[in-house]
Amino acid sequence: MDIAAALGAHVRAQQLGRVYVESGFKLMSNPDTVRGPDVAFISQSRLLEPEPVGYPALAPDLVVEILSPGDRPGEVLGKVADWLSAGTTLVWVVDPERRLVRIYRADGTEQMVTAERALQGEDVVPGFVCPLATIL
């Protein structure tokens, strides 16, 4: 199972909001900055209705970035900073090669979770727990 499927199944079952896969979000204007995370979650209370045409001008509650072999650390940290500055509460950077996830929070705290442990949705995706070994 991949992270999008695990997160999506939990969010649907609990009716917590919506999970987006490879969608874009407009984080800033002048100049426009659009970011496209691998996976994103927006809570039910923050969903825009009707869903806007184009890129919604809001930051998801949770962003998941999955590293590719060619990703450069500085670029990834720049994306994390963009997400957090725009209002994202929780960013997970999944590193399949190293078999770990780096967690960045809006309050400035960071954490590393290794394959023997589980990712938790904290207060952003209540009740979500996913053993990393099942998705790495």
Buried (B, 14 or more C-beta within 10 A) or exposed (E): EBBBEBBBBBBEEBEBBBBBBEBBBBBBEEEEEEBEBBBBBBBEEBEEEEEEEEBBBBBBBBBBBBBEEEBEEEEBEEBBEBBBEBEBBBBBBBBBEEEBBBBBBBEEEEEEBEBEBBBBBEEBBEEBEBEBEEBB
